[in-house]
């Protein structure tokens, strides 16, 4: 691209690598990173997740609002900013308020907040968990909150979603059909459901593990004891 020089050239200098590095460093200082002093905008966008368990007559509604940093620039980033949990069941009010405030504080602190997912999913209710529709086992209400946060972080790009290749999915579908035909079980009309006598997968917590070809295999995530 040519550029017309309108003034007389009276001098010049070659930009060294050190000068370039200083210029880039100055540009980086203008990038807003997530930290606890970032002020809350008047409007935030987010998502709401319904949590309905057999342990309560009333559903819970989990709302996660996001903040967009460096909007319109090459460094634009969407980060979770706050979380709310609402329910008609006021018996859980104290721990709900405490949990959401702590999680919101972690979001606003900055840095990696994805560790919250595994920490929450690892909480077990001493009275026992429950199964969601589709066969996923939830060890506790807190664990289900962790699953909802994981789904949200995957949507905004902070967590990578585990993808199953078409070849692996085809093999799992074939094994499912073969397994059901041997037991003379009618295939379920819902694609998310698995054989009734399947076991819970330790990796994805879905009741989809069957013994096939002498190997315990999950029909949901593809995890296998045989590698």
Biotite code that builds the C-alpha atoms (Angstrom):
import biotite.structure as struc

atoms = struc.array([
    struc.Atom([0.000, 0.000, 0.000], chain_id="A", res_id=1, res_name="UNK", atom_name="CA", element="C"),
    struc.Atom([1.443, 3.361, -1.047], chain_id="A", res_id=2, res_name="UNK", atom_name="CA", element="C"),
    struc.Atom([1.246, 6.504, 1.063], chain_id="A", res_id=3, res_name="UNK", atom_name="CA", element="C"),
    struc.Atom([1.796, 10.025, -0.133], chain_id="A", res_id=4, res_name="UNK", atom_name="CA", element="C"),
    struc.Atom([4.364, 12.036, 1.852], chain_id="A", res_id=5, res_name="UNK", atom_name="CA", element="C"),
    struc.Atom([3.268, 15.643, 2.006], chain_id="A", res_id=6, res_name="UNK", atom_name="CA", element="C"),
    struc.Atom([6.192, 17.061, 4.029], chain_id="A", res_id=7, res_name="UNK", atom_name="CA", element="C"),
    struc.Atom([9.893, 17.110, 3.445], chain_id="A", res_id=8, res_name="UNK", atom_name="CA", element="C"),
    struc.Atom([11.813, 14.284, 5.129], chain_id="A", res_id=9, res_name="UNK", atom_name="CA", element="C"),
    struc.Atom([14.317, 15.828, 7.572], chain_id="A", res_id=10, res_name="UNK", atom_name="CA", element="C"),
    struc.Atom([15.385, 12.653, 9.411], chain_id="A", res_id=11, res_name="UNK", atom_name="CA", element="C"),
    struc.Atom([14.599, 9.031, 10.154], chain_id="A", res_id=12, res_name="UNK", atom_name="CA", element="C"),
    struc.Atom([15.469, 6.218, 12.528], chain_id="A", res_id=13, res_name="UNK", atom_name="CA", element="C"),
    struc.Atom([15.114, 2.427, 12.519], chain_id="A", res_id=14, res_name="UNK", atom_name="CA", element="C"),
    struc.Atom([12.802, 1.031, 15.183], chain_id="A", res_id=15, res_name="UNK", atom_name="CA", element="C"),
    struc.Atom([14.701, -1.550, 17.206], chain_id="A", res_id=16, res_name="UNK", atom_name="CA", element="C"),
    struc.Atom([13.248, -4.705, 18.760], chain_id="A", res_id=17, res_name="UNK", atom_name="CA", element="C"),
    struc.Atom([13.507, -3.105, 22.206], chain_id="A", res_id=18, res_name="UNK", atom_name="CA", element="C"),
    struc.Atom([11.357, -0.152, 21.137], chain_id="A", res_id=19, res_name="UNK", atom_name="CA", element="C"),
    struc.Atom([8.821, -2.537, 19.612], chain_id="A", res_id=20, res_name="UNK", atom_name="CA", element="C"),
    struc.Atom([8.682, -4.520, 22.845], chain_id="A", res_id=21, res_name="UNK", atom_name="CA", element="C"),
    struc.Atom([8.101, -1.347, 24.875], chain_id="A", res_id=22, res_name="UNK", atom_name="CA", element="C"),
    struc.Atom([5.317, -0.245, 22.530], chain_id="A", res_id=23, res_name="UNK", atom_name="CA", element="C"),
    struc.Atom([3.617, -3.629, 22.749], chain_id="A", res_id=24, res_name="UNK", atom_name="CA", element="C"),
    struc.Atom([3.946, -3.566, 26.535], chain_id="A", res_id=25, res_name="UNK", atom_name="CA", element="C"),
    struc.Atom([2.215, -0.169, 26.639], chain_id="A", res_id=26, res_name="UNK", atom_name="CA", element="C"),
    struc.Atom([-0.591, -1.531, 24.465], chain_id="A", res_id=27, res_name="UNK", atom_name="CA", element="C"),
    struc.Atom([-0.981, -4.525, 26.790], chain_id="A", res_id=28, res_name="UNK", atom_name="CA", element="C"),
    struc.Atom([-1.430, -2.214, 29.773], chain_id="A", res_id=29, res_name="UNK", atom_name="CA", element="C"),
    struc.Atom([-4.608, -0.892, 28.170], chain_id="A", res_id=30, res_name="UNK", atom_name="CA", element="C"),
    struc.Atom([-6.144, -4.366, 28.146], chain_id="A", res_id=31, res_name="UNK", atom_name="CA", element="C"),
    struc.Atom([-8.693, -4.742, 30.943], chain_id="A", res_id=32, res_name="UNK", atom_name="CA", element="C"),
    struc.Atom([-8.294, -7.986, 32.857], chain_id="A", res_id=33, res_name="UNK", atom_name="CA", element="C"),
    struc.Atom([-10.891, -9.414, 35.223], chain_id="A", res_id=34, res_name="UNK", atom_name="CA", element="C"),
    struc.Atom([-10.281, -8.310, 38.818], chain_id="A", res_id=35, res_name="UNK", atom_name="CA", element="C"),
    struc.Atom([-12.333, -7.439, 41.888], chain_id="A", res_id=36, res_name="UNK", atom_name="CA", element="C"),
    struc.Atom([-12.198, -3.685, 41.218], chain_id="A", res_id=37, res_name="UNK", atom_name="CA", element="C"),
    struc.Atom([-13.941, -3.913, 37.822], chain_id="A", res_id=38, res_name="UNK", atom_name="CA", element="C"),
    struc.Atom([-17.142, -1.929, 38.206], chain_id="A", res_id=39, res_name="UNK", atom_name="CA", element="C"),
    struc.Atom([-20.450, -3.586, 37.412], chain_id="A", res_id=40, res_name="UNK", atom_name="CA", element="C"),
    struc.Atom([-22.141, -2.249, 34.250], chain_id="A", res_id=41, res_name="UNK", atom_name="CA", element="C"),
    struc.Atom([-25.783, -1.227, 34.466], chain_id="A", res_id=42, res_name="UNK", atom_name="CA", element="C"),
    struc.Atom([-26.790, -4.100, 32.191], chain_id="A", res_id=43, res_name="UNK", atom_name="CA", element="C"),
    struc.Atom([-25.436, -7.653, 32.101], chain_id="A", res_id=44, res_name="UNK", atom_name="CA", element="C"),
    struc.Atom([-26.470, -10.561, 29.908], chain_id="A", res_id=45, res_name="UNK", atom_name="CA", element="C"),
    struc.Atom([-26.593, -14.132, 31.109], chain_id="A", res_id=46, res_name="UNK", atom_name="CA", element="C"),
    struc.Atom([-28.456, -17.430, 31.244], chain_id="A", res_id=47, res_name="UNK", atom_name="CA", element="C"),
    struc.Atom([-30.916, -19.034, 33.654], chain_id="A", res_id=48, res_name="UNK", atom_name="CA", element="C"),
    struc.Atom([-30.951, -22.773, 34.398], chain_id="A", res_id=49, res_name="UNK", atom_name="CA", element="C"),
    struc.Atom([-33.832, -24.645, 36.000], chain_id="A", res_id=50, res_name="UNK", atom_name="CA", element="C"),
    struc.Atom([-32.826, -27.151, 38.691], chain_id="A", res_id=51, res_name="UNK", atom_name="CA", element="C"),
    struc.Atom([-35.640, -29.530, 39.672], chain_id="A", res_id=52, res_name="UNK", atom_name="CA", element="C"),
    struc.Atom([-34.835, -32.316, 42.088], chain_id="A", res_id=53, res_name="UNK", atom_name="CA", element="C"),
    struc.Atom([-36.995, -35.052, 43.668], chain_id="A", res_id=54, res_name="UNK", atom_name="CA", element="C"),
    struc.Atom([-35.785, -33.764, 47.039], chain_id="A", res_id=55, res_name="UNK", atom_name="CA", element="C"),
    struc.Atom([-37.955, -30.654, 46.891], chain_id="A", res_id=56, res_name="UNK", atom_name="CA", element="C"),
    struc.Atom([-41.413, -29.719, 45.622], chain_id="A", res_id=57, res_name="UNK", atom_name="CA", element="C"),
    struc.Atom([-40.099, -26.405, 44.302], chain_id="A", res_id=58, res_name="UNK", atom_name="CA", element="C"),
    struc.Atom([-37.600, -25.878, 41.502], chain_id="A", res_id=59, res_name="UNK", atom_name="CA", element="C"),
    struc.Atom([-34.517, -23.714, 41.783], chain_id="A", res_id=60, res_name="UNK", atom_name="CA", element="C"),
    struc.Atom([-33.503, -21.181, 39.143], chain_id="A", res_id=61, res_name="UNK", atom_name="CA", element="C"),
    struc.Atom([-29.795, -20.548, 38.704], chain_id="A", res_id=62, res_name="UNK", atom_name="CA", element="C"),
    struc.Atom([-28.871, -17.317, 36.896], chain_id="A", res_id=63, res_name="UNK", atom_name="CA", element="C"),
    struc.Atom([-25.309, -16.553, 35.772], chain_id="A", res_id=64, res_name="UNK", atom_name="CA", element="C"),
    struc.Atom([-24.610, -13.051, 34.435], chain_id="A", res_id=65, res_name="UNK", atom_name="CA", element="C"),
    struc.Atom([-21.544, -12.268, 32.313], chain_id="A", res_id=66, res_name="UNK", atom_name="CA", element="C"),
    struc.Atom([-19.437, -9.174, 31.752], chain_id="A", res_id=67, res_name="UNK", atom_name="CA", element="C"),
    struc.Atom([-17.775, -8.408, 28.407], chain_id="A", res_id=68, res_name="UNK", atom_name="CA", element="C"),
    struc.Atom([-14.241, -7.039, 28.781], chain_id="A", res_id=69, res_name="UNK", atom_name="CA", element="C"),
    struc.Atom([-12.516, -4.975, 26.052], chain_id="A", res_id=70, res_name="UNK", atom_name="CA", element="C"),
    struc.Atom([-15.687, -4.992, 23.964], chain_id="A", res_id=71, res_name="UNK", atom_name="CA", element="C"),
    struc.Atom([-15.139, -4.386, 20.265], chain_id="A", res_id=72, res_name="UNK", atom_name="CA", element="C"),
    struc.Atom([-11.378, -4.993, 20.401], chain_id="A", res_id=73, res_name="UNK", atom_name="CA", element="C"),
    struc.Atom([-9.178, -7.959, 19.510], chain_id="A", res_id=74, res_name="UNK", atom_name="CA", element="C"),
    struc.Atom([-8.975, -8.752, 23.235], chain_id="A", res_id=75, res_name="UNK", atom_name="CA", element="C"),
    struc.Atom([-12.728, -9.012, 23.806], chain_id="A", res_id=76, res_name="UNK", atom_name="CA", element="C"),
    struc.Atom([-13.526, -11.605, 26.434], chain_id="A", res_id=77, res_name="UNK", atom_name="CA", element="C"),
    struc.Atom([-16.708, -12.790, 28.120], chain_id="A", res_id=78, res_name="UNK", atom_name="CA", element="C"),
    struc.Atom([-16.348, -13.698, 31.793], chain_id="A", res_id=79, res_name="UNK", atom_name="CA", element="C"),
    struc.Atom([-18.895, -14.749, 34.444], chain_id="A", res_id=80, res_name="UNK", atom_name="CA", element="C"),
    struc.Atom([-19.513, -11.892, 36.870], chain_id="A", res_id=81, res_name="UNK", atom_name="CA", element="C"),
    struc.Atom([-22.235, -12.920, 39.306], chain_id="A", res_id=82, res_name="UNK", atom_name="CA", element="C"),
    struc.Atom([-24.557, -15.798, 40.137], chain_id="A", res_id=83, res_name="UNK", atom_name="CA", element="C"),
    struc.Atom([-28.002, -15.957, 41.744], chain_id="A", res_id=84, res_name="UNK", atom_name="CA", element="C"),
    struc.Atom([-30.109, -18.886, 42.918], chain_id="A", res_id=85, res_name="UNK", atom_name="CA", element="C"),
    struc.Atom([-33.810, -18.371, 43.556], chain_id="A", res_id=86, res_name="UNK", atom_name="CA", element="C"),
    struc.Atom([-36.463, -20.735, 44.880], chain_id="A", res_id=87, res_name="UNK", atom_name="CA", element="C"),
    struc.Atom([-39.802, -20.688, 46.695], chain_id="A", res_id=88, res_name="UNK", atom_name="CA", element="C"),
    struc.Atom([-38.321, -23.088, 49.224], chain_id="A", res_id=89, res_name="UNK", atom_name="CA", element="C"),
    struc.Atom([-36.955, -20.737, 51.900], chain_id="A", res_id=90, res_name="UNK", atom_name="CA", element="C"),
    struc.Atom([-35.599, -23.642, 53.986], chain_id="A", res_id=91, res_name="UNK", atom_name="CA", element="C"),
    struc.Atom([-32.402, -23.480, 51.917], chain_id="A", res_id=92, res_name="UNK", atom_name="CA", element="C"),
    struc.Atom([-32.072, -19.674, 52.019], chain_id="A", res_id=93, res_name="UNK", atom_name="CA", element="C"),
    struc.Atom([-28.984, -19.470, 54.256], chain_id="A", res_id=94, res_name="UNK", atom_name="CA", element="C"),
    struc.Atom([-26.697, -21.847, 52.383], chain_id="A", res_id=95, res_name="UNK", atom_name="CA", element="C"),
    struc.Atom([-27.969, -20.628, 49.002], chain_id="A", res_id=96, res_name="UNK", atom_name="CA", element="C"),
    struc.Atom([-27.054, -17.031, 49.872], chain_id="A", res_id=97, res_name="UNK", atom_name="CA", element="C"),
    struc.Atom([-23.645, -18.063, 51.202], chain_id="A", res_id=98, res_name="UNK", atom_name="CA", element="C"),
    struc.Atom([-22.831, -20.263, 48.209], chain_id="A", res_id=99, res_name="UNK", atom_name="CA", element="C"),
    struc.Atom([-23.822, -17.736, 45.549], chain_id="A", res_id=100, res_name="UNK", atom_name="CA", element="C"),
    struc.Atom([-21.931, -14.903, 47.256], chain_id="A", res_id=101, res_name="UNK", atom_name="CA", element="C"),
    struc.Atom([-18.754, -16.977, 47.480], chain_id="A", res_id=102, res_name="UNK", atom_name="CA", element="C"),
    struc.Atom([-18.987, -18.091, 43.844], chain_id="A", res_id=103, res_name="UNK", atom_name="CA", element="C"),
    struc.Atom([-19.658, -14.506, 42.698], chain_id="A", res_id=104, res_name="UNK", atom_name="CA", element="C"),
    struc.Atom([-16.603, -13.361, 44.656], chain_id="A", res_id=105, res_name="UNK", atom_name="CA", element="C"),
    struc.Atom([-14.454, -15.979, 42.918], chain_id="A", res_id=106, res_name="UNK", atom_name="CA", element="C"),
    struc.Atom([-15.784, -14.844, 39.518], chain_id="A", res_id=107, res_name="UNK", atom_name="CA", element="C"),
    struc.Atom([-14.914, -11.201, 40.233], chain_id="A", res_id=108, res_name="UNK", atom_name="CA", element="C"),
    struc.Atom([-11.499, -12.017, 41.670], chain_id="A", res_id=109, res_name="UNK", atom_name="CA", element="C"),
    struc.Atom([-10.236, -12.879, 38.198], chain_id="A", res_id=110, res_name="UNK", atom_name="CA", element="C"),
    struc.Atom([-7.897, -15.632, 37.115], chain_id="A", res_id=111, res_name="UNK", atom_name="CA", element="C"),
    struc.Atom([-8.980, -19.210, 36.497], chain_id="A", res_id=112, res_name="UNK", atom_name="CA", element="C"),
    struc.Atom([-12.449, -19.883, 37.912], chain_id="A", res_id=113, res_name="UNK", atom_name="CA", element="C"),
    struc.Atom([-13.034, -23.196, 36.128], chain_id="A", res_id=114, res_name="UNK", atom_name="CA", element="C"),
    struc.Atom([-11.805, -25.156, 39.167], chain_id="A", res_id=115, res_name="UNK", atom_name="CA", element="C"),
    struc.Atom([-15.183, -24.429, 40.796], chain_id="A", res_id=116, res_name="UNK", atom_name="CA", element="C"),
    struc.Atom([-16.837, -26.937, 38.474], chain_id="A", res_id=117, res_name="UNK", atom_name="CA", element="C"),
    struc.Atom([-14.952, -29.998, 39.717], chain_id="A", res_id=118, res_name="UNK", atom_name="CA", element="C"),
    struc.Atom([-15.102, -28.836, 43.336], chain_id="A", res_id=119, res_name="UNK", atom_name="CA", element="C"),
    struc.Atom([-18.896, -28.496, 43.263], chain_id="A", res_id=120, res_name="UNK", atom_name="CA", element="C"),
    struc.Atom([-19.481, -31.691, 41.272], chain_id="A", res_id=121, res_name="UNK", atom_name="CA", element="C"),
    struc.Atom([-17.514, -33.621, 43.905], chain_id="A", res_id=122, res_name="UNK", atom_name="CA", element="C"),
    struc.Atom([-19.962, -32.731, 46.737], chain_id="A", res_id=123, res_name="UNK", atom_name="CA", element="C"),
    struc.Atom([-21.999, -35.757, 47.858], chain_id="A", res_id=124, res_name="UNK", atom_name="CA", element="C"),
    struc.Atom([-25.199, -35.650, 49.895], chain_id="A", res_id=125, res_name="UNK", atom_name="CA", element="C"),
    struc.Atom([-24.925, -38.058, 52.875], chain_id="A", res_id=126, res_name="UNK", atom_name="CA", element="C"),
    struc.Atom([-28.621, -38.890, 52.404], chain_id="A", res_id=127, res_name="UNK", atom_name="CA", element="C"),
    struc.Atom([-27.963, -40.029, 48.830], chain_id="A", res_id=128, res_name="UNK", atom_name="CA", element="C"),
    struc.Atom([-28.210, -38.476, 45.394], chain_id="A", res_id=129, res_name="UNK", atom_name="CA", element="C"),
    struc.Atom([-30.777, -38.793, 42.634], chain_id="A", res_id=130, res_name="UNK", atom_name="CA", element="C"),
    struc.Atom([-31.088, -39.492, 38.910], chain_id="A", res_id=131, res_name="UNK", atom_name="CA", element="C"),
    struc.Atom([-32.002, -36.835, 36.375], chain_id="A", res_id=132, res_name="UNK", atom_name="CA", element="C"),
    struc.Atom([-34.005, -37.556, 33.217], chain_id="A", res_id=133, res_name="UNK", atom_name="CA", element="C"),
    struc.Atom([-31.703, -39.246, 30.723], chain_id="A", res_id=134, res_name="UNK", atom_name="CA", element="C"),
    struc.Atom([-29.956, -41.313, 33.397], chain_id="A", res_id=135, res_name="UNK", atom_name="CA", element="C"),
    struc.Atom([-27.443, -38.767, 34.739], chain_id="A", res_id=136, res_name="UNK", atom_name="CA", element="C"),
    struc.Atom([-26.708, -39.295, 38.436], chain_id="A", res_id=137, res_name="UNK", atom_name="CA", element="C"),
    struc.Atom([-26.487, -36.243, 40.669], chain_id="A", res_id=138, res_name="UNK", atom_name="CA", element="C"),
    struc.Atom([-24.752, -36.894, 44.006], chain_id="A", res_id=139, res_name="UNK", atom_name="CA", element="C"),
    struc.Atom([-26.211, -33.674, 45.466], chain_id="A", res_id=140, res_name="UNK", atom_name="CA", element="C"),
    struc.Atom([-27.960, -30.389, 44.665], chain_id="A", res_id=141, res_name="UNK", atom_name="CA", element="C"),
    struc.Atom([-24.600, -28.613, 44.894], chain_id="A", res_id=142, res_name="UNK", atom_name="CA", element="C"),
    struc.Atom([-23.199, -31.033, 42.308], chain_id="A", res_id=143, res_name="UNK", atom_name="CA", element="C"),
    struc.Atom([-26.043, -30.157, 39.929], chain_id="A", res_id=144, res_name="UNK", atom_name="CA", element="C"),
    struc.Atom([-25.169, -26.480, 40.379], chain_id="A", res_id=145, res_name="UNK", atom_name="CA", element="C"),
    struc.Atom([-21.625, -27.443, 39.363], chain_id="A", res_id=146, res_name="UNK", atom_name="CA", element="C"),
    struc.Atom([-22.932, -29.126, 36.205], chain_id="A", res_id=147, res_name="UNK", atom_name="CA", element="C"),
    struc.Atom([-24.952, -26.001, 35.338], chain_id="A", res_id=148, res_name="UNK", atom_name="CA", element="C"),
    struc.Atom([-21.880, -23.774, 35.812], chain_id="A", res_id=149, res_name="UNK", atom_name="CA", element="C"),
    struc.Atom([-19.832, -26.147, 33.639], chain_id="A", res_id=150, res_name="UNK", atom_name="CA", element="C"),
    struc.Atom([-22.427, -25.932, 30.874], chain_id="A", res_id=151, res_name="UNK", atom_name="CA", element="C"),
    struc.Atom([-22.370, -22.124, 31.070], chain_id="A", res_id=152, res_name="UNK", atom_name="CA", element="C"),
    struc.Atom([-18.560, -21.890, 31.005], chain_id="A", res_id=153, res_name="UNK", atom_name="CA", element="C"),
    struc.Atom([-18.536, -24.129, 27.935], chain_id="A", res_id=154, res_name="UNK", atom_name="CA", element="C"),
    struc.Atom([-21.043, -21.858, 26.199], chain_id="A", res_id=155, res_name="UNK", atom_name="CA", element="C"),
    struc.Atom([-18.932, -18.729, 26.751], chain_id="A", res_id=156, res_name="UNK", atom_name="CA", element="C"),
    struc.Atom([-15.697, -20.473, 25.779], chain_id="A", res_id=157, res_name="UNK", atom_name="CA", element="C"),
    struc.Atom([-13.900, -20.715, 29.144], chain_id="A", res_id=158, res_name="UNK", atom_name="CA", element="C"),
    struc.Atom([-14.143, -24.511, 29.183], chain_id="A", res_id=159, res_name="UNK", atom_name="CA", element="C"),
    struc.Atom([-13.603, -26.824, 26.230], chain_id="A", res_id=160, res_name="UNK", atom_name="CA", element="C"),
    struc.Atom([-16.462, -29.213, 25.566], chain_id="A", res_id=161, res_name="UNK", atom_name="CA", element="C"),
    struc.Atom([-15.483, -32.846, 25.175], chain_id="A", res_id=162, res_name="UNK", atom_name="CA", element="C"),
    struc.Atom([-16.399, -33.871, 21.653], chain_id="A", res_id=163, res_name="UNK", atom_name="CA", element="C"),
    struc.Atom([-16.920, -37.459, 20.538], chain_id="A", res_id=164, res_name="UNK", atom_name="CA", element="C"),
    struc.Atom([-15.750, -38.218, 17.018], chain_id="A", res_id=165, res_name="UNK", atom_name="CA", element="C"),
    struc.Atom([-18.264, -39.486, 14.449], chain_id="A", res_id=166, res_name="UNK", atom_name="CA", element="C"),
    struc.Atom([-16.385, -42.774, 14.186], chain_id="A", res_id=167, res_name="UNK", atom_name="CA", element="C"),
    struc.Atom([-16.499, -43.343, 17.958], chain_id="A", res_id=168, res_name="UNK", atom_name="CA", element="C"),
    struc.Atom([-20.180, -42.329, 18.124], chain_id="A", res_id=169, res_name="UNK", atom_name="CA", element="C"),
    struc.Atom([-20.999, -44.807, 15.351], chain_id="A", res_id=170, res_name="UNK", atom_name="CA", element="C"),
    struc.Atom([-19.250, -47.624, 17.228], chain_id="A", res_id=171, res_name="UNK", atom_name="CA", element="C"),
    struc.Atom([-21.129, -46.779, 20.452], chain_id="A", res_id=172, res_name="UNK", atom_name="CA", element="C"),
    struc.Atom([-24.472, -46.728, 18.601], chain_id="A", res_id=173, res_name="UNK", atom_name="CA", element="C"),
    struc.Atom([-23.715, -50.147, 17.114], chain_id="A", res_id=174, res_name="UNK", atom_name="CA", element="C"),
    struc.Atom([-22.799, -51.549, 20.536], chain_id="A", res_id=175, res_name="UNK", atom_name="CA", element="C"),
    struc.Atom([-25.996, -50.137, 22.026], chain_id="A", res_id=176, res_name="UNK", atom_name="CA", element="C"),
    struc.Atom([-28.144, -51.779, 19.335], chain_id="A", res_id=177, res_name="UNK", atom_name="CA", element="C"),
    struc.Atom([-26.309, -55.104, 19.726], chain_id="A", res_id=178, res_name="UNK", atom_name="CA", element="C"),
    struc.Atom([-26.644, -54.979, 23.516], chain_id="A", res_id=179, res_name="UNK", atom_name="CA", element="C"),
    struc.Atom([-30.373, -54.227, 23.375], chain_id="A", res_id=180, res_name="UNK", atom_name="CA", element="C"),
    struc.Atom([-31.008, -56.947, 20.779], chain_id="A", res_id=181, res_name="UNK", atom_name="CA", element="C"),
    struc.Atom([-29.287, -59.573, 22.941], chain_id="A", res_id=182, res_name="UNK", atom_name="CA", element="C"),
    struc.Atom([-31.425, -58.672, 25.946], chain_id="A", res_id=183, res_name="UNK", atom_name="CA", element="C"),
    struc.Atom([-34.509, -58.223, 23.757], chain_id="A", res_id=184, res_name="UNK", atom_name="CA", element="C"),
    struc.Atom([-34.950, -54.721, 25.108], chain_id="A", res_id=185, res_name="UNK", atom_name="CA", element="C"),
    struc.Atom([-36.993, -52.294, 23.074], chain_id="A", res_id=186, res_name="UNK", atom_name="CA", element="C"),
    struc.Atom([-34.952, -49.233, 22.092], chain_id="A", res_id=187, res_name="UNK", atom_name="CA", element="C"),
    struc.Atom([-35.986, -46.136, 23.989], chain_id="A", res_id=188, res_name="UNK", atom_name="CA", element="C"),
    struc.Atom([-37.777, -43.447, 21.965], chain_id="A", res_id=189, res_name="UNK", atom_name="CA", element="C"),
    struc.Atom([-35.578, -40.819, 23.605], chain_id="A", res_id=190, res_name="UNK", atom_name="CA", element="C"),
    struc.Atom([-31.989, -40.755, 22.269], chain_id="A", res_id=191, res_name="UNK", atom_name="CA", element="C"),
    struc.Atom([-30.685, -39.583, 25.660], chain_id="A", res_id=192, res_name="UNK", atom_name="CA", element="C"),
    struc.Atom([-31.777, -42.735, 27.497], chain_id="A", res_id=193, res_name="UNK", atom_name="CA", element="C"),
    struc.Atom([-29.738, -45.927, 27.770], chain_id="A", res_id=194, res_name="UNK", atom_name="CA", element="C"),
    struc.Atom([-30.438, -49.573, 28.726], chain_id="A", res_id=195, res_name="UNK", atom_name="CA", element="C"),
    struc.Atom([-32.209, -49.930, 32.059], chain_id="A", res_id=196, res_name="UNK", atom_name="CA", element="C"),
    struc.Atom([-29.551, -52.232, 33.563], chain_id="A", res_id=197, res_name="UNK", atom_name="CA", element="C"),
    struc.Atom([-26.670, -49.915, 32.616], chain_id="A", res_id=198, res_name="UNK", atom_name="CA", element="C"),
    struc.Atom([-24.313, -48.720, 35.352], chain_id="A", res_id=199, res_name="UNK", atom_name="CA", element="C"),
    struc.Atom([-23.323, -45.184, 36.288], chain_id="A", res_id=200, res_name="UNK", atom_name="CA", element="C"),
    struc.Atom([-20.215, -43.895, 34.493], chain_id="A", res_id=201, res_name="UNK", atom_name="CA", element="C"),
    struc.Atom([-17.557, -42.543, 36.862], chain_id="A", res_id=202, res_name="UNK", atom_name="CA", element="C"),
    struc.Atom([-16.429, -40.037, 34.240], chain_id="A", res_id=203, res_name="UNK", atom_name="CA", element="C"),
    struc.Atom([-19.680, -38.393, 33.062], chain_id="A", res_id=204, res_name="UNK", atom_name="CA", element="C"),
    struc.Atom([-22.082, -39.590, 35.837], chain_id="A", res_id=205, res_name="UNK", atom_name="CA", element="C"),
    struc.Atom([-24.572, -40.920, 33.283], chain_id="A", res_id=206, res_name="UNK", atom_name="CA", element="C"),
    struc.Atom([-26.171, -44.337, 33.707], chain_id="A", res_id=207, res_name="UNK", atom_name="CA", element="C"),
    struc.Atom([-24.821, -45.630, 30.408], chain_id="A", res_id=208, res_name="UNK", atom_name="CA", element="C"),
    struc.Atom([-22.036, -48.150, 31.168], chain_id="A", res_id=209, res_name="UNK", atom_name="CA", element="C"),
    struc.Atom([-22.584, -51.646, 29.741], chain_id="A", res_id=210, res_name="UNK", atom_name="CA", element="C"),
    struc.Atom([-20.453, -54.777, 29.422], chain_id="A", res_id=211, res_name="UNK", atom_name="CA", element="C"),
    struc.Atom([-19.702, -55.228, 25.734], chain_id="A", res_id=212, res_name="UNK", atom_name="CA", element="C"),
    struc.Atom([-17.079, -57.535, 24.224], chain_id="A", res_id=213, res_name="UNK", atom_name="CA", element="C"),
    struc.Atom([-15.766, -58.217, 27.719], chain_id="A", res_id=214, res_name="UNK", atom_name="CA", element="C"),
    struc.Atom([-15.165, -54.532, 28.411], chain_id="A", res_id=215, res_name="UNK", atom_name="CA", element="C"),
    struc.Atom([-17.115, -51.971, 30.453], chain_id="A", res_id=216, res_name="UNK", atom_name="CA", element="C"),
    struc.Atom([-17.955, -49.160, 28.013], chain_id="A", res_id=217, res_name="UNK", atom_name="CA", element="C"),
    struc.Atom([-19.913, -45.931, 28.478], chain_id="A", res_id=218, res_name="UNK", atom_name="CA", element="C"),
    struc.Atom([-22.413, -45.279, 25.673], chain_id="A", res_id=219, res_name="UNK", atom_name="CA", element="C"),
    struc.Atom([-22.566, -41.586, 26.560], chain_id="A", res_id=220, res_name="UNK", atom_name="CA", element="C"),
    struc.Atom([-18.953, -40.345, 26.721], chain_id="A", res_id=221, res_name="UNK", atom_name="CA", element="C"),
    struc.Atom([-17.094, -43.326, 25.256], chain_id="A", res_id=222, res_name="UNK", atom_name="CA", element="C"),
    struc.Atom([-15.025, -44.031, 28.364], chain_id="A", res_id=223, res_name="UNK", atom_name="CA", element="C"),
    struc.Atom([-13.796, -47.617, 28.373], chain_id="A", res_id=224, res_name="UNK", atom_name="CA", element="C"),
    struc.Atom([-11.840, -49.807, 30.763], chain_id="A", res_id=225, res_name="UNK", atom_name="CA", element="C"),
    struc.Atom([-9.963, -51.204, 27.776], chain_id="A", res_id=226, res_name="UNK", atom_name="CA", element="C"),
    struc.Atom([-8.668, -47.767, 26.720], chain_id="A", res_id=227, res_name="UNK", atom_name="CA", element="C"),
])
